[in-house]
Amino acid sequence: MINPARFSVISLAVLLACCGGGGGSAGNQTGGTVVTQPPLQLRGVPIGGATLVPASIGNGAMANTVEPAVMKKLMDGTIPMGSNMTGTPTCAVTAYTLRYHTVDSVAADTDASTAILVPSGTDAACQGSRPVMLYAHGTSPRKSTDMSNLSATEVRLVAAMFAAQGYIVVAPNYAGYAGSSLAYHPYLDADQQSNDMIDALRAARSVFGSISASASSKLVVSGYSQGGFVALATQRAMQTKYASEFSVAAAAPMSGPYALLQFGDAIYGGAPTVGSSGFLPMLINAGQRAGAGIYASLDDIYEAKYAPGIDTLLPGTQGLGDLVAAGKLPNDVLFAQDSLPQASGYASYFGFDHLMKTSYRNGYLADLKANPCNANSVSPLSCAPAQPLRKWLLRNDLRTYTPTVPLLLCGGNEDPVVPFANTDSVNDYFRAHGVASGLLTVLDVDDSALLGPYRTTRAEFAAAKQVLRLSTMTSTGSAAAANKAVSDAYHAGLVAPFCMREVRNFFDSASAR
């Protein structure tokens, strides 16, 4: 997450992780200024045409199109197992960027951009009408994040896994990123983010002809971490609001915080996650901007050292490590040393130099006790929290519908960034609501069972962890350092490529609807 230019399994622990004074009040106001609702027809309208984005291919060289042999070389030097993981690239890939109209957190007109990765080549998999994958990226602290930049690790991985195998990839940057005029990012705002994804696809479809992208009727939706949440929210919106416009063949969210209220309750209940001192301020700011009234003053939530300007800190120009080094965020110390309760094994998230005021946490916990949620899998959201943040989390929790398309949920059960409990909970909810037989598949790449489906992938994942552990032991002589290396790499460096490979297989087998 700190430097997405390399897929180092050490430095990219939270590259794809899911998981303020200004902000909106209820209604059509942001910061006291009345906003004008955009004409409905503006949504998804391109702003200009698609622009070619040359790719860096090493040694200072640039290319308008990345040929298969070059893509293979890039992957072999970027991720563990390289092209053995992604498969040998079949198609050349050309990246474009396109700006479009979408809406912000209060449904006012704003702009965003999307990448479009187009396959080409003489192989049959690269010609004719190609399936379209709508992809949602993981959390980034940097506003400059751009999914058309093939030097970035997540982009390169998606390009190799999908575009180089014949998929047209539409990968929105999200409002607030990559030159968007929006001054904030609506982080995990399910309505806004699904609208943004849908508008990006609308805009991309309108320019396919001008960039030699011939799309078939097959549409699939995926995303990782924050993007897993966004992908599921987008599939939900397409099914429940836009069924006449979009027909999704299959969806495959990966490692997402789908059960958002349960996730928040666990964090404030004493089990924070890696990166939460950065992601929580983004989430709180998004709710405030959407009119959720989460605070009257930043000082209500944050310690005095961190309150000033925290609502404009992320996304910004620095990575999380840089912000910690600059003293603008603590190093994942969320709560005070003496703040209770504290779950076993989570002591590092409690300390003197902490982010959240104990009084704010106590208010959250009081509401959790008075208004418990997640009582059962059938109706986990049949509750009425009064605390504003809990109300916002409930509003954006995705356990609200039953998917009617083939769905694969992939992740790892030891994830320190987005706990696998999110996948378990949404799986339990869908099954409790009678998801059609055969539509729902769950893959835990860290399941050590000797039998069952995905045995090869699970065995390879275990081997990848062991290789990293042993190599770190060899270089440091420390078992603690070896365990930390695996934990740091787990979410992005280890789980992500294994899940993406199985997602591609899942999509390959899905029929257009």
C-alpha positions as a printed NumPy array, in Angstrom:
array([[  0.   ,   0.   ,   0.   ],
       [  2.901,   2.289,   0.721],
       [  4.548,   1.831,  -2.67 ],
       [  2.443,   0.123,  -5.321],
       [  5.224,   0.387,  -7.891],
       [  6.619,  -2.984,  -6.755],
       [  4.861,  -6.157,  -5.665],
       [  7.323,  -6.862,  -2.869],
       [  5.645,  -9.23 ,  -0.453],
       [  7.108,  -7.223,   2.407],
       [  6.258,  -3.647,   1.412],
       [  2.793,  -4.251,   0.008],
       [  1.073,  -5.535,   3.124],
       [ -1.875,  -3.239,   2.747],
       [ -1.692,  -2.141,  -0.894],
       [ -5.179,  -3.403,  -1.586],
       [ -6.607,  -2.885,   1.892],
       [-10.136,  -2.185,   2.499],
       [-10.222,  -0.826,   5.025],
       [-12.679,  15.576,   9.302],
       [-14.019,  19.106,   9.668],
       [-15.745,  19.758,   6.359],
       [-18.467,  17.573,   5.079],
       [-22.058,  17.354,   4.176],
       [-25.141,  17.811,   6.204],
       [-28.356,  16.035,   5.389],
       [-30.064,  16.979,   2.193],
       [-28.426,  18.722,  -0.747],
       [-25.76 ,  20.619,   1.117],
       [-22.016,  20.208,   1.518],
       [-20.197,  22.514,   3.867],
       [-23.211,  24.815,   3.958],
       [-23.309,  25.308,   0.188],
       [-26.439,  24.281,  -1.66 ],
       [-25.571,  21.99 ,  -4.547],
       [-27.494,  21.504,  -7.75 ],
       [-28.587,  18.004,  -8.628],
       [-27.246,  17.04 , -12.069],
       [-29.548,  16.163, -14.906],
       [-29.933,  12.389, -14.853],
       [-28.643,  12.151, -18.401],
       [-25.222,  13.519, -17.357],
       [-24.318,  10.369, -15.438],
       [-21.929,   8.22 , -17.45 ],
       [-21.41 ,  10.841, -20.148],
       [-17.75 ,  11.007, -21.231],
       [-15.791,  14.219, -20.755],
       [-13.735,  14.278, -23.926],
       [-12.468,  11.111, -25.565],
       [-10.348,   8.185, -24.47 ],
       [ -6.638,   9.008, -24.23 ],
       [ -3.849,   6.52 , -24.869],
       [ -1.549,   5.992, -21.882],
       [  1.945,   4.726, -22.821],
       [  3.425,   2.139, -20.481],
       [  6.874,   1.951, -18.967],
       [  8.425,  -1.376, -19.98 ],
       [ 11.785,  -1.05 , -18.266],
       [ 15.147,   0.624, -18.78 ],
       [ 13.44 ,   3.936, -19.457],
       [ 11.595,   2.599, -22.492],
       [  7.923,   3.385, -23.13 ],
       [  5.435,   1.534, -25.316],
       [  1.943,   2.389, -26.5  ],
       [  1.084,  -1.315, -26.408],
       [  2.634,  -3.946, -24.144],
       [  3.298,  -7.068, -26.172],
       [  2.783, -10.519, -24.586],
       [  6.505, -11.288, -24.258],
       [  7.111,  -7.964, -22.539],
       [  4.151,  -8.494, -20.201],
       [  5.53 , -11.912, -19.28 ],
       [  8.918, -10.413, -18.454],
       [  7.295,  -7.694, -16.347],
       [  5.261, -10.233, -14.373],
       [  8.209, -12.555, -13.859],
       [ 10.037,  -9.685, -12.182],
       [  7.063,  -8.386, -10.209],
       [  5.152, -11.067,  -8.318],
       [  5.959, -14.405,  -6.707],
       [  5.662, -17.227,  -9.266],
       [  5.426, -14.575, -12.004],
       [  3.807, -15.764, -15.213],
       [  3.478, -19.224, -13.689],
       [  0.834, -17.557, -11.523],
       [ -0.825, -15.341, -14.122],
       [ -0.44 , -17.679, -17.086],
       [  1.598, -16.852, -20.159],
       [  0.167, -13.641, -21.669],
       [ -1.666, -14.284, -24.929],
       [ -2.722, -10.779, -25.95 ],
       [ -0.995,  -7.431, -26.191],
       [ -2.492,  -4.773, -23.885],
       [ -3.133,  -1.106, -24.577],
       [ -4.187,   1.237, -21.775],
       [ -6.506,   4.218, -22.149],
       [ -7.95 ,   6.704, -19.702],
       [-11.363,   8.335, -19.948],
       [-13.026,  11.039, -17.861],
       [-16.766,  10.953, -17.24 ],
       [-19.607,  12.481, -15.268],
       [-20.749,  10.751, -12.109],
       [-22.221,  11.826,  -8.75 ],
       [-20.72 ,  12.554,  -5.352],
       [-21.961,  11.542,  -1.912],
       [-25.006,  13.824,  -2.071],
       [-25.842,  13.05 ,  -5.713],
       [-24.298,  16.25 ,  -7.083],
       [-22.485,  16.155, -10.404],
       [-18.756,  15.47 , -10.252],
       [-16.082,  13.954, -12.447],
       [-13.989,  10.822, -12.26 ],
       [-11.886,   8.745, -14.636],
       [-11.546,   5.131, -15.612],
       [ -8.877,   3.009, -17.19 ],
       [ -9.769,   0.842, -20.163],
       [ -7.347,  -2.004, -20.883],
       [ -7.816,  -3.354, -24.398],
       [ -6.465,  -6.709, -25.611],
       [ -5.21 ,  -7.195, -29.157],
       [ -3.226,  -9.687, -31.187],
       [ -3.469, -12.495, -33.691],
       [ -4.582, -15.201, -31.266],
       [ -8.293, -16.012, -31.389],
       [ -8.578, -15.077, -27.694],
       [ -7.601, -11.509, -28.577],
       [ -9.853, -10.957, -31.568],
       [-13.548, -10.506, -32.224],
       [-16.028,  -9.63 , -29.505],
       [-14.388,  -9.856, -26.098],
       [-15.944, -10.152, -22.614],
       [-15.846,  -7.066, -20.405],
       [-14.645,  -7.116, -16.807],
       [-15.588,  -4.199, -14.572],
       [-12.874,  -4.098, -11.897],
       [-12.797,  -2.194,  -8.586],
       [ -9.371,  -1.466,  -7.117],
       [ -8.145,  -1.632,  -3.536],
       [ -7.656,   1.264,  -1.157],
       [ -4.862,   3.702,  -1.891],
       [ -3.766,   6.636,   0.296],
       [ -2.521,   8.524,  -2.768],
       [ -4.804,  10.72 ,  -4.865],
       [ -2.586,  10.093,  -7.877],
       [ -3.618,   6.42 ,  -8.048],
       [ -4.519,   5.67 , -11.663],
       [ -5.555,   2.269, -12.986],
       [ -4.276,   3.17 , -16.458],
       [ -0.705,   3.269, -15.099],
       [  0.735,  -0.108, -16.048],
       [  3.76 ,   0.524, -13.838],
       [  1.564,   0.115, -10.745],
       [  1.449,  -3.372,  -9.287],
       [ -2.308,  -3.846,  -9.004],
       [ -2.828,  -2.542, -12.531],
       [ -0.102,  -4.778, -13.914],
       [ -1.511,  -7.82 , -12.136],
       [ -5.03 ,  -7.148, -13.428],
       [ -3.668,  -6.508, -16.926],
       [ -1.721,  -9.776, -16.959],
       [ -4.501, -11.845, -15.408],
       [ -7.358, -10.532, -17.519],
       [ -6.548,  -8.117, -20.366],
       [ -3.619, -10.228, -21.568],
       [ -5.985, -13.208, -21.639],
       [ -8.617, -11.488, -23.771],
       [-10.81 ,  -9.487, -21.399],
       [-11.578,  -5.811, -21.983],
       [-11.011,  -4.361, -18.508],
       [-12.84 ,  -1.248, -17.32 ],
       [-11.203,  -0.186, -14.051],
       [-12.525,   3.062, -12.521],
       [-10.161,   5.191, -10.46 ],
       [-13.065,   6.39 ,  -8.25 ],
       [-14.143,   9.952,  -7.59 ],
       [-11.45 ,  11.79 ,  -5.655],
       [ -8.549,  10.055,  -7.438],
       [ -6.492,  10.533, -10.606],
       [ -7.283,  14.193, -11.233],
       [-10.937,  14.076, -10.164],
       [-12.123,  17.501,  -9.003],
       [-13.844,  15.981,  -5.961],
       [-11.956,  17.068,  -2.845],
       [-12.54 ,  13.809,  -0.972],
       [-13.141,  10.133,  -1.708],
       [-16.522,   8.529,  -0.8  ],
       [-14.785,   5.562,   0.798],
       [-17.041,   2.495,   1.212],
       [-20.115,   4.604,   0.455],
       [-21.981,   1.77 ,  -1.253],
       [-24.439,   3.921,  -3.2  ],
       [-21.894,   6.433,  -4.463],
       [-19.245,   3.876,  -5.302],
       [-21.637,   1.608,  -7.194],
       [-22.948,   4.65 ,  -9.086],
       [-19.374,   5.585,  -9.933],
       [-18.63 ,   2.089, -11.255],
       [-21.799,   2.008, -13.33 ],
       [-21.133,   5.453, -14.785],
       [-17.587,   4.412, -15.707],
       [-18.922,   1.4  , -17.587],
       [-21.506,   3.54 , -19.384],
       [-18.826,   5.996, -20.443],
       [-16.43 ,   3.24 , -21.517],
       [-19.071,   1.538, -23.626],
       [-19.663,   4.769, -25.511],
       [-16.009,   4.963, -26.643],
       [-15.25 ,   1.288, -27.261],
       [-15.623,   1.774, -30.989],
       [-13.034,   4.554, -31.098],
       [-10.355,   2.446, -29.371],
       [-10.909,  -0.832, -31.229],
       [-12.53 ,  -2.516, -28.25 ],
       [-15.152,  -4.922, -29.546],
       [-17.264,  -6.008, -26.582],
       [-19.377,  -9.124, -26.388],
       [-22.527,  -9.332, -24.287],
       [-20.614, -11.017, -21.453],
       [-20.133,  -8.701, -18.46 ],
       [-18.378,  -9.772, -15.259],
       [-17.643,  -7.77 , -12.111],
       [-14.767,  -8.131,  -9.653],
       [-12.548,  -6.204,  -7.261],
       [-10.121,  -6.653,  -4.379],
       [-10.331,  -5.464,  -0.742],
       [-12.128,  -2.101,  -0.855],
       [-12.764,  -3.115,  -4.437],
       [-14.319,  -6.387,  -3.264],
       [-16.863,  -4.355,  -1.317],
       [-17.391,  -2.046,  -4.29 ],
       [-17.784,  -4.978,  -6.686],
       [-20.487,  -6.601,  -4.564],
       [-22.247,  -3.248,  -4.092],
       [-22.117,  -2.758,  -7.869],
       [-23.541,  -6.19 ,  -8.623],
       [-26.295,  -5.488,  -6.09 ],
       [-27.114,  -2.173,  -7.765],
       [-27.118,  -3.719, -11.238],
       [-29.467,  -6.46 , -10.068],
       [-31.84 ,  -4.373,  -7.954],
       [-31.824,  -0.991,  -9.729],
       [-30.527,  -1.415, -13.276],
       [-31.577,  -4.91 , -14.335],
       [-32.923,  -3.656, -17.645],
       [-29.581,  -2.014, -18.496],
       [-26.996,  -4.522, -17.265],
       [-26.92 ,  -8.305, -17.369],
       [-24.033,  -9.619, -15.259],
       [-22.791, -13.075, -16.202],
       [-20.884, -13.571, -12.922],
       [-19.36 , -11.602, -10.054],
       [-16.325, -12.392,  -7.921],
       [-15.573, -10.012,  -5.042],
       [-12.307, -10.705,  -3.23 ],
       [-11.316, -10.029,   0.409],
       [-13.864,  -7.254,   0.912],
       [-15.403,  -5.737,   4.08 ],
       [-18.933,  -6.72 ,   3.057],
       [-20.327,  -7.046,   6.601],
       [-19.354,  -3.473,   7.377],
       [-21.292,  -3.026,  10.613],
       [-19.96 ,  -6.274,  12.032],
       [-16.452,  -5.211,  10.961],
       [-16.764,  -1.832,  12.7  ],
       [-18.22 ,  -3.382,  15.835],
       [-15.268,  -5.786,  16.002],
       [-12.725,  -2.965,  15.634],
       [-14.291,  -0.811,  18.342],
       [-14.928,  -3.938,  20.392],
       [-11.172,  -4.433,  20.787],
       [ -9.936,  -6.16 ,  17.623],
       [ -8.572,  -3.478,  15.229],
       [ -6.952,  -4.416,  11.924],
       [ -3.788,  -3.495,  10.07 ],
       [ -4.23 ,  -0.084,   8.45 ],
       [ -7.321,   0.865,  10.472],
       [ -5.762,   4.107,  11.722],
       [ -5.744,   5.253,   8.093],
       [ -8.897,   3.609,   6.769],
       [-11.223,   4.625,   9.61 ],
       [-10.636,   8.369,   9.062],
       [-11.413,   7.859,   5.361],
       [-14.617,   6.036,   6.209],
       [-15.658,   8.615,   8.798],
       [-14.963,  11.45 ,   6.388],
       [-17.042,   9.743,   3.691],
       [-19.988,   9.452,   6.057],
       [-19.666,  13.05 ,   7.138],
       [-19.606,  14.221,   3.525],
       [-22.711,  12.159,   2.8  ],
       [-24.667,  13.926,   5.517],
       [-24.459,  11.231,   8.188],
       [-23.569,  13.782,  10.888],
       [-20.896,  11.582,  12.39 ],
       [-19.342,  14.444,  14.361],
       [-19.844,  18.099,  15.206],
       [-16.088,  18.641,  15.502],
       [-13.046,  16.571,  14.66 ],
       [-12.05 ,  16.949,  18.284],
       [-15.051,  14.796,  19.201],
       [-13.316,  11.764,  17.703],
       [ -9.569,  12.265,  17.394],
       [ -6.825,  13.098,  19.854],
       [ -5.605,  16.706,  19.612],
       [ -2.322,  15.669,  17.998],
       [ -4.108,  14.155,  15.01 ],
       [ -7.413,  16.002,  14.695],
       [ -6.298,  19.088,  12.701],
       [ -6.633,  18.403,   8.982],
       [ -7.306,  14.686,   9.274],
       [-10.449,  15.101,   7.177],
       [ -8.334,  16.169,   4.194],
       [ -5.366,  13.877,   4.81 ],
       [ -6.514,  10.82 ,   2.856],
       [ -6.298,  10.32 ,   0.007],
       [ -3.412,  12.737,  -0.412],
       [  0.129,  12.925,  -1.678],
       [  1.785,  10.557,   0.811],
       [  1.647,   6.879,   1.649],
       [  0.64 ,   5.623,   5.082],
       [  4.259,   5.048,   6.095],
       [  5.128,   8.619,   5.13 ],
       [  2.195,   9.965,   7.141],
       [  3.282,   7.976,  10.172],
       [  6.872,   9.213,   9.795],
       [  5.597,  12.791,   9.545],
       [  3.594,  12.397,  12.76 ],
       [  0.245,  12.853,  11.019],
       [ -1.014,   9.374,  11.875],
       [ -0.026,   6.864,  14.564],
       [  1.436,   3.539,  13.527],
       [ -1.844,   1.616,  13.822],
       [ -2.242,   2.519,  17.499],
       [ -5.958,   3.164,  17.464],
       [ -6.979,   3.32 ,  21.123],
       [ -5.503,   4.404,  24.457],
       [ -3.323,   2.048,  26.47 ],
       [ -5.958,   1.712,  29.205],
       [ -9.006,   1.668,  26.93 ],
       [-11.101,  -1.479,  27.406],
       [-12.002,  -4.047,  26.238],
       [ -8.931,  -5.372,  24.41 ],
       [ -9.123,  -8.646,  22.501],
       [ -6.332, -11.13 ,  23.076],
       [ -3.502, -10.674,  20.577],
       [ -4.354,  -7.045,  19.751],
       [ -2.178,  -5.227,  22.301],
       [ -0.194,  -3.407,  19.596],
       [ -3.291,  -1.394,  18.646],
       [ -3.475,   0.126,  22.141],
       [ -0.938,   2.679,  23.377],
       [ -0.219,   6.182,  24.567],
       [  0.239,   7.704,  21.113],
       [ -3.211,   6.746,  19.827],
       [ -5.674,   8.138,  17.293],
       [ -9.173,   7.831,  18.78 ],
       [-10.411,   9.492,  21.93 ],
       [-11.484,   7.058,  24.628],
       [-14.662,   9.046,  25.126],
       [-15.61 ,   8.465,  21.489],
       [-14.87 ,   4.756,  21.691],
       [-16.881,   4.505,  24.903],
       [-19.847,   6.151,  23.188],
       [-19.625,   3.643,  20.347],
       [-19.431,   0.735,  22.802],
       [-22.379,   2.055,  24.814],
       [-24.501,   2.041,  21.688],
       [-23.223,  -1.413,  20.754],
       [-24.399,  -2.682,  24.152],
       [-27.749,  -0.885,  23.989],
       [-28.43 ,  -1.691,  20.327],
       [-26.694,  -4.949,  19.418],
       [-26.743,  -6.135,  15.817],
       [-25.625,  -9.308,  14.05 ],
       [-27.879, -11.465,  16.201],
       [-28.264, -14.125,  13.525],
       [-27.541, -14.83 ,   9.871],
       [-31.129, -14.313,   8.723],
       [-31.542, -10.742,   9.948],
       [-28.149,  -9.396,  11.091],
       [-29.195,  -5.805,  10.403],
       [-32.534,  -5.939,  12.234],
       [-31.329,  -3.426,  14.773],
       [-31.485,   0.3  ,  15.335],
       [-28.127,   1.779,  16.348],
       [-28.269,   5.387,  17.481],
       [-24.574,   6.235,  17.366],
       [-23.941,   8.042,  14.038],
       [-20.958,   5.972,  12.885],
       [-22.772,   2.716,  13.586],
       [-25.787,   4.022,  11.681],
       [-23.521,   4.813,   8.72 ],
       [-21.939,   1.362,   8.843],
       [-25.364,  -0.278,   8.913],
       [-26.476,   1.822,   5.94 ],
       [-23.515,   0.532,   3.908],
       [-23.502,  -3.083,   5.045],
       [-24.109,  -5.314,   2.02 ],
       [-26.16 ,  -8.007,   3.753],
       [-29.382,  -6.673,   2.272],
       [-30.207,  -8.75 ,  -0.833],
       [-29.801, -12.163,  -2.429],
       [-27.673, -12.379,  -5.588],
       [-29.204, -14.061,  -8.61 ],
       [-25.951, -14.443, -10.597],
       [-23.076, -16.887, -10.129],
       [-20.942, -15.503,  -7.318],
       [-17.447, -16.446,  -6.14 ],
       [-16.184, -15.026,  -2.837],
       [-12.426, -15.469,  -2.383],
       [-10.071, -14.583,   0.469],
       [ -7.817, -15.985,   3.18 ],
       [ -8.77 , -16.843,   6.749],
       [ -5.695, -15.269,   8.36 ],
       [ -6.121, -11.864,   6.72 ],
       [ -4.943,  -9.14 ,   9.156],
       [ -6.353,  -6.302,   7.024],
       [ -9.875,  -7.432,   6.109],
       [-10.876, -10.369,   8.322],
       [-12.347, -13.389,   6.56 ],
       [-15.304, -13.044,   8.945],
       [-16.684, -10.597,   6.373],
       [-16.793, -13.354,   3.768],
       [-18.21 , -15.887,   6.22 ],
       [-20.949, -13.488,   7.298],
       [-22.125, -12.51 ,   3.832],
       [-21.982, -16.163,   2.779],
       [-24.112, -17.137,   5.794],
       [-26.58 , -14.355,   5.006],
       [-26.938, -15.32 ,   1.344],
       [-27.45 , -18.986,   2.202],
       [-29.94 , -18.131,   4.957],
       [-31.922, -16.228,   2.329],
       [-32.008, -19.141,  -0.062],
       [-29.48 , -18.224,  -2.723],
       [-30.14 , -20.547,  -5.613],
       [-28.297, -23.858,  -5.499],
       [-24.974, -23.743,  -7.287],
       [-24.82 , -19.943,  -7.569],
       [-22.58 , -19.278,  -4.55 ],
       [-18.989, -20.503,  -4.161],
       [-16.62 , -19.544,  -1.336],
       [-12.87 , -20.07 ,  -1.625],
       [-10.595, -19.753,   1.395],
       [ -7.125, -20.043,  -0.126],
       [ -5.723, -20.641,   3.373],
       [ -7.927, -23.663,   4.07 ],
       [ -5.54 , -26.493,   4.934],
       [ -8.013, -29.344,   4.334],
       [ -6.472, -32.101,   2.281],
       [ -9.681, -32.791,   0.393],
       [-12.273, -30.59 ,  -1.247],
       [-12.226, -28.202,  -4.209],
       [ -9.319, -25.929,  -5.158],
       [ -6.767, -28.333,  -3.651],
       [ -3.978, -27.256,  -6.008],
       [ -4.495, -23.545,  -5.343],
       [ -4.647, -24.083,  -1.595],
       [ -1.485, -26.189,  -1.633],
       [  0.353, -23.601,  -3.727],
       [ -0.752, -20.856,  -1.366],
       [  0.593, -22.785,   1.617],
       [  3.856, -23.284,  -0.251],
       [  4.12 , -19.58 ,  -1.079],
       [  3.733, -18.695,   2.601],
       [  6.36 , -21.241,   3.562],
       [  8.835, -19.987,   0.958],
       [  8.488, -16.446,   2.293],
       [  8.799, -17.617,   5.883],
       [ 11.92 , -19.68 ,   5.187],
       [ 13.607, -17.008,   3.084],
       [ 13.054, -14.46 ,   5.834],
       [ 14.386, -16.887,   8.441],
       [ 17.465, -17.431,   6.322],
       [ 18.145, -13.725,   5.92 ],
       [ 17.302, -12.632,   9.47 ],
       [ 17.609, -15.696,  11.672],
       [ 14.435, -14.575,  13.412],
       [ 11.222, -16.594,  13.609],
       [  9.397, -13.436,  14.683],
       [ 10.621, -11.605,  11.577],
       [  9.554, -14.542,   9.411],
       [  6.05 , -14.536,  10.866],
       [  5.821, -10.785,  10.444],
       [  6.907, -11.035,   6.812],
       [  4.038, -13.436,   6.108],
       [  1.569, -11.243,   7.975],
       [  2.747,  -8.102,   6.185],
       [  2.484,  -9.761,   2.779],
       [ -0.684, -11.743,   3.407],
       [ -3.454,  -9.462,   2.147],
       [ -1.944,  -8.087,  -1.041],
       [  1.227,  -9.992,  -1.788],
       [ -0.044, -13.505,  -1.128],
       [ -3.842, -13.777,  -1.291],
       [ -4.498, -11.353,  -4.147],
       [ -2.796, -13.206,  -7.04 ],
       [ -4.151, -16.603,  -5.99 ],
       [ -7.692, -15.259,  -5.756],
       [ -7.39 , -13.419,  -9.072],
       [ -6.296, -16.569, -10.848],
       [ -9.316, -18.492,  -9.578],
       [-11.591, -15.553, -10.41 ],
       [-10.388, -15.69 , -14.009],
       [-11.101, -19.413, -14.172],
       [-14.547, -18.744, -12.706],
       [-15.258, -16.033, -15.266],
       [-13.955, -18.134, -18.141],
       [-16.546, -20.775, -17.307],
       [-19.456, -18.321, -16.911],
       [-21.957, -17.946, -19.722],
       [-23.226, -14.589, -20.913],
       [-26.726, -13.813, -19.642]])
